[in-house]
């Protein structure tokens, strides 16, 4: 019987490759190297197993997020937050693929991800963003625009086959990936702070 961390990692790979619907109980059992009733016996259902997989991967990723310097100004705090998201996304690119798949489906899984991870993570940086908007340093935009402006570039970290076709080295080092994360974060924060054009209507709000 595989160890728990092995089971969860294999589940992560399976859901990232197949998506939730195509990852049948039979196929999951085959990839996990367990009996066909293992998932129901251990987790209760495929949905519960999916949550356990996401919780394990997301918990590990959030644990790697570097703390934001509380003494930095608001713009730098937002940049550090975005950079941390991008750098840690490289550790578990499968998670990014799972989320991209789920973002387009109105399901209980999306509710779970939003309530457990997206809303709390955004809340940690919203105070800085609201102060930047209040002082005119950042355009006031709807929350959905803000979210996709920040999260969209994560595909540049996790969509490795496409990145290679666009010129990234097959053997990019951790330092090179970190540099890529910093470059993406700088581009995003510079765009958010460019308030001269295209300011949206309605201040971003985590509520």
Secondary structure, 3 states (H helix, E strand, C coil): CCCHHHHHHHHHHHHHHHHHHHCCHHHHHHHHCCCCCHHHHHHCCHHHHHHHHHHHHHHHHHHHCCCCCCCCCHHHHHHHHHHHHHHHHCCCHHHHHHHHHHHCCCCHHHHHHHHHHHHHHHHHHHHHHHHHHHCCCCCCCCHHHHHHHHHHHHHHHHCHHHHHHCCCCCCCCHHHHHHHHHHHHHHHHHHHHCCCCCCCCCCCCCC
